[in-house]
Amino acid sequence: MSKTRIAILGVVCVAACGGESSGRSKYCPVPVDRTDASTVGSDLNVVAVTVDPGPENIGYTDGLFVSVTLCIPGTTTCNTIDHMLVDTGSVGVRVLETAIGLTLPAATNASDVALAECTPFVGGTSWGPLKLADVQVGGKSASSLTVQIIGVTTYAMPSNCTGTPVNDLKTLAANGIFGLGTHLQDCGQPCAEPISSGFNPGLYYDCAIPSACALAAVPVAEQVSHPVSRFPVDNNGVVIRLPSLPEGGLFSTSGQLVFGIGTQTNNALGSATVFPLDGFGFISTTFRVGGTSYEAYLDSGTNGLFFLDEATADLKRCAGNDSAFYCPATTANLTATVSADNGSSAVVDFRVANMANLDPCLFAFDDLAGPMPGFPTNANVPGFDWGLPFFFGRNVYVAIESPNTATGTGPFFAF
């Protein structure tokens, strides 16, 4: 990952997504609806989110899901897609072509040529055409939003769209991604630069020749955008509220996704500490307290606390299919300090359990962790990806760049 403004970081599923790939049991009870109606309430800016085994009981560990409704723009022809992964490490709505169930109009450039995107995540690369849809979540909606349809049916995945393909339910382990990161678009100005400039990272393609989509510059306004930023109100960020978990985990749990920060009584910052992001979209984490400081971010789309490497963290790595995770002999109780350039800081206590000892029929854990992919060999990879386990027992605020909040403009994290 290069240090550009590109806001595509999350969706680290590594080995814990999908029952077979992680060695977690396929023979667990069929999931039931564990959504607690009391977590939703009557507020139009609140929607329920769940942590459960994922679509079709696929066995997704620590996946945070929400239901999203897509409609053909300007119509009531709609389809609700369940188990969309809530991801604060990326931006934009992306839906598997097998789950969409609608014929949406193509998103095109100024020459009326259909567009597609090659979307890099830490855990792989998704490819597919861009479409226009009205997007509804709870009582909120965004009109004619550019969304990505993940899959290779419309256009073949180009050879220069590299990385491990994540284009179907087996590899994504969700029906789509609801990207709620801190940027207004998923790429921004770099993807608007000419391909020949050397500054364009090459995410977008035009498909004038459907069998040979070609790299293209796409203006910022035509890129995949943050869905919340397009809401009429409560559009400056989100709050994720999840309960604490008992040691040993749960089969499933539920919480709230709240739209807006400081726009209503139910999304006020209160006593939360605000951590403005640096120019590359990161905060800092010092590990251990008083030790080395590393770049970091908060990422609900990552299913563990991914940080450093085995030697630097002084944690044993798991063997076999679970090698993407840590397996200390006994649960490690660790402490780090999260900070930002404005002087804000907070001490974070966290645990790292032995992945191999976790109950294979439970899917919500606050102590699942592993090494950060790429660290330390790639200096551009942050040292800490504070994934979903960080969110349990906290109110986590994710403010989008530019829009005002009661504490100033984003982007920032707060908790």
DOFI-236127 format. One record per residue (C-alpha): x, y, z; residue in one letter. Coordinates in steps of 0.001 Angstrom, whole numbers, plus 500000, padded with zeros to 6 digits. Example, Ala and Ser with C-alpha at 12.3 -4.5 7.8 and 13.67 -1.06 7.14 Angstrom:
REM DOFI-236127
(vodren (512300,495500,507800),A)
(vodren (513670,498940,507140),S)
REM end
This chain:
REM DOFI-236127
(vodren (500000,500000,500000),M)
(vodren (501551,503289,498959),S)
(vodren (501147,506439,500982),K)
(vodren (498536,508144,498838),T)
(vodren (495123,509445,499696),R)
(vodren (493534,506175,498570),I)
(vodren (491098,505124,501267),A)
(vodren (491009,501401,500619),I)
(vodren (492557,499563,503520),L)
(vodren (490176,497221,505231),G)
(vodren (488585,493836,504770),V)
(vodren (491316,491701,506251),V)
(vodren (489597,488357,506427),C)
(vodren (492807,486329,506275),V)
(vodren (492139,482817,507576),A)
(vodren (489136,483308,509799),A)
(vodren (486555,483944,507101),C)
(vodren (484822,480850,505874),G)
(vodren (484633,477696,507907),G)
(vodren (486936,475529,505840),E)
(vodren (489798,477939,505237),S)
(vodren (490304,478618,508933),S)
(vodren (489810,475094,510202),G)
(vodren (486769,476282,512153),R)
(vodren (483956,473742,512290),S)
(vodren (481408,473481,509496),K)
(vodren (479058,471585,511794),Y)
(vodren (477984,474363,514115),C)
(vodren (474315,475199,514723),P)
(vodren (472533,477048,511933),V)
(vodren (472589,480754,512894),P)
(vodren (469417,482310,514173),V)
(vodren (468417,485951,514198),D)
(vodren (470095,487323,517320),R)
(vodren (469322,490974,516563),T)
(vodren (468132,492694,519712),D)
(vodren (465243,494948,518715),A)
(vodren (466127,497254,521600),S)
(vodren (469355,498189,519823),T)
(vodren (467451,499824,516980),V)
(vodren (464881,502107,518553),G)
(vodren (462751,504540,516551),S)
(vodren (465470,507002,515531),D)
(vodren (465803,507311,511772),L)
(vodren (469572,507646,512071),N)
(vodren (470054,504290,513841),V)
(vodren (470205,500846,512270),V)
(vodren (470946,497468,513813),A)
(vodren (474224,495693,513106),V)
(vodren (475121,492115,513970),T)
(vodren (478191,489972,514435),V)
(vodren (477297,486438,513389),D)
(vodren (478567,483569,511191),P)
(vodren (477749,485486,508022),G)
(vodren (475644,484692,504956),P)
(vodren (474676,481068,504444),E)
(vodren (476343,480145,507754),N)
(vodren (479699,480559,506005),I)
(vodren (481562,480788,509290),G)
(vodren (482786,484412,509259),Y)
(vodren (484538,485147,512537),T)
(vodren (484275,488744,513796),D)
(vodren (482344,490078,510825),G)
(vodren (480125,493109,511473),L)
(vodren (477085,493089,509184),F)
(vodren (474228,495396,508177),V)
(vodren (471355,495115,505711),S)
(vodren (471399,497610,502818),V)
(vodren (468631,498249,500275),T)
(vodren (469538,499114,496684),L)
(vodren (466993,500499,494222),C)
(vodren (467011,501325,490540),I)
(vodren (467428,505132,490713),P)
(vodren (464169,507018,491003),G)
(vodren (462032,503877,491313),T)
(vodren (460614,501571,493954),T)
(vodren (462228,498537,492321),T)
(vodren (464536,497532,495129),C)
(vodren (466331,494640,496752),N)
(vodren (467573,494387,500323),T)
(vodren (470971,492739,500667),I)
(vodren (471717,491259,504072),D)
(vodren (475174,490628,505496),H)
(vodren (476916,493635,504031),M)
(vodren (480227,494000,505858),L)
(vodren (480508,497274,507805),V)
(vodren (484020,498491,506997),D)
(vodren (485530,501690,508397),T)
(vodren (488760,500882,506551),G)
(vodren (487332,501490,503064),S)
(vodren (484871,503782,501310),V)
(vodren (481854,502924,499180),G)
(vodren (479102,500388,498578),V)
(vodren (480180,497158,496865),R)
(vodren (477802,494254,496273),V)
(vodren (478411,490786,494886),L)
(vodren (476792,490355,491482),E)
(vodren (475253,487129,492785),T)
(vodren (473455,489067,495541),A)
(vodren (472329,492206,493715),I)
(vodren (469099,490897,492156),G)
(vodren (468609,494109,490131),L)
(vodren (469507,495470,486717),T)
(vodren (471089,498803,487572),L)
(vodren (472147,501442,485035),P)
(vodren (475846,501702,484286),A)
(vodren (477953,504509,485706),A)
(vodren (479641,506143,482722),T)
(vodren (482259,508768,481984),N)
(vodren (481774,512002,480037),A)
(vodren (481939,510004,476787),S)
(vodren (479138,507713,477989),D)
(vodren (481555,504790,478340),V)
(vodren (480812,502329,481137),A)
(vodren (483268,502226,484031),L)
(vodren (484668,499438,486201),A)
(vodren (487027,499280,489149),E)
(vodren (489861,497157,490463),C)
(vodren (489624,497606,494226),T)
(vodren (492661,496657,496349),P)
(vodren (492142,495548,499930),F)
(vodren (494719,494246,502362),V)
(vodren (493272,490759,501964),G)
(vodren (492807,490700,498170),G)
(vodren (491428,492519,495134),T)
(vodren (487821,492922,493972),S)
(vodren (486858,493642,490375),W)
(vodren (483620,494661,488765),G)
(vodren (481526,497273,486933),P)
(vodren (480299,500529,488419),L)
(vodren (476550,501075,488561),K)
(vodren (474146,503743,489828),L)
(vodren (471728,502972,492658),A)
(vodren (469598,504636,495273),D)
(vodren (470988,503295,498549),V)
(vodren (468823,502994,501666),Q)
(vodren (469938,502020,505163),V)
(vodren (467370,502192,507917),G)
(vodren (465671,505569,507579),G)
(vodren (468462,507107,505487),K)
(vodren (468988,507186,501722),S)
(vodren (471483,508400,499128),A)
(vodren (470281,508974,495574),S)
(vodren (472080,507824,492407),S)
(vodren (475158,506692,494254),L)
(vodren (477980,505102,492271),T)
(vodren (478433,501565,493594),V)
(vodren (480631,498665,492548),Q)
(vodren (479168,495313,491541),I)
(vodren (481792,492711,492431),I)
(vodren (482178,489922,489913),G)
(vodren (483512,488982,486500),V)
(vodren (480309,488278,484554),T)
(vodren (479974,491725,482969),T)
(vodren (483667,492260,482227),Y)
(vodren (486601,489891,482562),A)
(vodren (489104,490842,485241),M)
(vodren (492049,492489,483421),P)
(vodren (495523,491018,483789),S)
(vodren (496798,494310,485234),N)
(vodren (494205,494115,488035),C)
(vodren (496507,492158,490286),T)
(vodren (496231,490594,493716),G)
(vodren (494344,487604,495033),T)
(vodren (490841,487795,493487),P)
(vodren (488036,488403,495993),V)
(vodren (485062,488275,493669),N)
(vodren (482551,485790,495081),D)
(vodren (480905,484676,498294),L)
(vodren (483524,482037,498994),K)
(vodren (486396,484531,498929),T)
(vodren (484626,487620,500327),L)
(vodren (482489,485700,502861),A)
(vodren (479948,488549,502797),A)
(vodren (477322,489706,500311),N)
(vodren (479112,493013,499929),G)
(vodren (480921,495828,501674),I)
(vodren (479418,498947,503227),F)
(vodren (482536,501131,503322),G)
(vodren (482292,503844,505991),L)
(vodren (485850,505161,506129),G)
(vodren (487030,508738,506588),T)
(vodren (487280,509941,502966),H)
(vodren (484571,511276,500654),L)
(vodren (485663,509042,497771),Q)
(vodren (487526,505756,497622),D)
(vodren (490504,507238,495784),C)
(vodren (490214,510996,495291),G)
(vodren (492482,513205,493224),Q)
(vodren (495129,510542,492419),P)
(vodren (492585,508577,490334),C)
(vodren (491612,511767,488485),A)
(vodren (495182,512287,487256),E)
(vodren (496106,511155,483716),P)
(vodren (497217,507531,483569),I)
(vodren (500442,508682,481922),S)
(vodren (501258,511021,484813),S)
(vodren (502634,508295,487053),G)
(vodren (500478,509559,489935),F)
(vodren (497309,507613,489110),N)
(vodren (497297,504315,491061),P)
(vodren (495198,502601,488384),G)
(vodren (491973,501666,490162),L)
(vodren (489474,502755,487524),Y)
(vodren (488881,501403,484023),Y)
(vodren (486732,502326,481056),D)
(vodren (485160,499453,479187),C)
(vodren (484626,500876,475712),A)
(vodren (485854,497468,474588),I)
(vodren (484045,495113,477001),P)
(vodren (486560,492335,476490),S)
(vodren (489499,494637,477213),A)
(vodren (488729,497262,479850),C)
(vodren (491519,499849,479965),A)
(vodren (492938,502000,482753),L)
(vodren (491271,505386,482912),A)
(vodren (491315,508648,484806),A)
(vodren (487993,509315,486542),V)
(vodren (487006,512716,487977),P)
(vodren (486544,512766,491737),V)
(vodren (482801,513444,491448),A)
(vodren (482314,510249,489399),E)
(vodren (484217,507935,491746),Q)
(vodren (482737,505527,494288),V)
(vodren (481632,507804,497138),S)
(vodren (480967,507525,500840),H)
(vodren (477247,506654,501164),P)
(vodren (476743,508603,504393),V)
(vodren (478212,511786,502885),S)
(vodren (475331,511712,500402),R)
(vodren (472591,511599,503044),F)
(vodren (470637,514882,503271),P)
(vodren (471331,515109,507039),V)
(vodren (473370,513205,509646),D)
(vodren (476034,512979,506961),N)
(vodren (479341,513876,508643),N)
(vodren (480255,510442,509976),G)
(vodren (479085,507398,511889),V)
(vodren (479151,505906,515366),V)
(vodren (479523,502158,515928),I)
(vodren (478260,500884,519274),R)
(vodren (478953,497290,520226),L)
(vodren (478642,495626,523643),P)
(vodren (481505,494120,525588),S)
(vodren (482085,490395,525155),L)
(vodren (482773,487764,527795),P)
(vodren (486082,485970,527739),E)
(vodren (485693,483003,525423),G)
(vodren (483404,484831,522990),G)
(vodren (479797,484501,521842),L)
(vodren (477941,482863,518988),F)
(vodren (476651,486286,517900),S)
(vodren (475937,489744,519233),T)
(vodren (474233,492923,518062),S)
(vodren (474746,496659,518266),G)
(vodren (474024,499964,516580),Q)
(vodren (475256,501881,513574),L)
(vodren (474392,505531,514163),V)
(vodren (474592,508090,511368),F)
(vodren (475945,511557,512081),G)
(vodren (478276,512915,514767),I)
(vodren (476963,515674,517026),G)
(vodren (473912,516154,514823),T)
(vodren (471404,514693,517288),Q)
(vodren (471229,513813,520959),T)
(vodren (471965,510156,520180),N)
(vodren (475311,510788,518445),N)
(vodren (476964,513422,520620),A)
(vodren (480689,512962,521239),L)
(vodren (480282,513382,524982),G)
(vodren (483537,512516,526750),S)
(vodren (485074,510703,523766),A)
(vodren (488674,511605,522925),T)
(vodren (489160,512890,519379),V)
(vodren (492105,511670,517269),F)
(vodren (492553,513701,514058),P)
(vodren (494146,511754,511212),L)
(vodren (497469,512704,509679),D)
(vodren (497933,513501,505987),G)
(vodren (498003,509803,505121),F)
(vodren (494856,508908,507064),G)
(vodren (496523,507398,510137),F)
(vodren (496797,507879,513873),I)
(vodren (499655,506500,515998),S)
(vodren (500032,503540,518311),T)
(vodren (502920,503192,520742),T)
(vodren (503671,499601,521675),F)
(vodren (504378,498728,524343),R)
(vodren (503635,501849,526405),V)
(vodren (506775,503944,526154),G)
(vodren (508031,501897,523229),G)
(vodren (508121,502483,519492),T)
(vodren (505366,504469,517769),S)
(vodren (503706,502984,514681),Y)
(vodren (501119,504193,512184),E)
(vodren (497645,502824,512881),A)
(vodren (493986,503000,511929),Y)
(vodren (490609,501755,513214),L)
(vodren (489077,499226,510858),D)
(vodren (485786,497448,511569),S)
(vodren (486186,495454,508352),G)
(vodren (489188,493573,509722),T)
(vodren (488318,490523,511773),N)
(vodren (491193,490732,514239),G)
(vodren (493731,493011,515863),L)
(vodren (496491,492843,513257),F)
(vodren (499736,494343,514470),F)
(vodren (503493,494136,513983),L)
(vodren (505065,490726,513517),D)
(vodren (505861,487697,515650),E)
(vodren (509287,488935,516741),A)
(vodren (508333,492556,517418),T)
(vodren (505127,491676,519271),A)
(vodren (506816,488781,521105),D)
(vodren (503867,486549,520313),L)
(vodren (503923,483041,518879),K)
(vodren (502304,482604,515493),R)
(vodren (499774,479816,514928),C)
(vodren (500605,476800,512815),A)
(vodren (498914,475411,509710),G)
(vodren (495697,476981,508458),N)
(vodren (495670,479467,511345),D)
(vodren (499147,480884,510620),S)
(vodren (497694,484341,509962),A)
(vodren (496955,484610,513698),F)
(vodren (498801,484656,517004),Y)
(vodren (498721,481631,519290),C)
(vodren (500365,482525,522620),P)
(vodren (500646,479703,525138),A)
(vodren (498308,481636,527451),T)
(vodren (496159,484668,526749),T)
(vodren (498428,487727,526578),A)
(vodren (497301,490900,528344),N)
(vodren (498829,493832,526484),L)
(vodren (498761,497623,526608),T)
(vodren (499360,500254,523940),A)
(vodren (498924,504010,523677),T)
(vodren (496875,505489,520839),V)
(vodren (497724,509100,519992),S)
(vodren (497407,511802,517343),A)
(vodren (499314,514880,516226),D)
(vodren (497039,517183,518250),N)
(vodren (498325,515673,521498),G)
(vodren (495343,513418,522164),S)
(vodren (496208,510070,523689),S)
(vodren (494525,507089,525310),A)
(vodren (495836,503900,526868),V)
(vodren (494278,500793,525325),V)
(vodren (494315,497501,527202),D)
(vodren (493715,494465,525014),F)
(vodren (494056,490702,525026),R)
(vodren (495423,488224,522521),V)
(vodren (494084,484686,522809),A)
(vodren (495350,481492,521252),N)
(vodren (493414,481287,517990),M)
(vodren (493664,477497,517915),A)
(vodren (491917,477248,521298),N)
(vodren (488877,479385,520434),L)
(vodren (485517,477633,520338),D)
(vodren (484930,476739,516649),P)
(vodren (481190,477264,517029),C)
(vodren (481462,480848,518301),L)
(vodren (481970,483797,515982),F)
(vodren (482325,486957,518091),A)
(vodren (485641,487460,519921),F)
(vodren (487433,490491,521351),D)
(vodren (490828,488786,521625),D)
(vodren (491505,487518,518104),L)
(vodren (494787,488902,516749),A)
(vodren (497555,488279,514259),G)
(vodren (500570,489840,512556),P)
(vodren (500008,492790,510225),M)
(vodren (500416,491649,506592),P)
(vodren (503501,493292,505108),G)
(vodren (505039,494435,508396),F)
(vodren (507951,495032,508781),P)
(vodren (509255,494329,505265),T)
(vodren (507099,497039,503640),N)
(vodren (507752,500406,505263),A)
(vodren (504477,501761,503868),N)
(vodren (502349,499281,505813),V)
(vodren (500998,500590,509139),P)
(vodren (502067,498727,512240),G)
(vodren (498578,498471,513780),F)
(vodren (495232,497655,512220),D)
(vodren (492815,497968,515126),W)
(vodren (490168,495600,513765),G)
(vodren (486718,494660,515018),L)
(vodren (487837,493327,518440),P)
(vodren (488802,496932,519290),F)
(vodren (485188,498053,518742),F)
(vodren (483613,495767,521350),F)
(vodren (482647,497634,524509),G)
(vodren (483207,501051,522920),R)
(vodren (481422,503840,521093),N)
(vodren (483701,504455,518099),V)
(vodren (483223,507616,516040),Y)
(vodren (484425,507852,512435),V)
(vodren (484261,511402,511039),A)
(vodren (484419,511975,507289),I)
(vodren (486801,514563,505842),E)
(vodren (485494,518104,505333),S)
(vodren (481995,518065,506917),P)
(vodren (481753,519926,510200),N)
(vodren (481070,518272,513539),T)
(vodren (480578,519785,516966),A)
(vodren (484306,519354,517595),T)
(vodren (485526,520585,514198),G)
(vodren (486045,519117,510756),T)
(vodren (486980,515527,509935),G)
(vodren (488660,513285,509305),P)
(vodren (489089,511880,512787),F)
(vodren (488468,508851,514951),F)
(vodren (487114,509206,518465),A)
(vodren (486369,506801,521289),F)
REM end
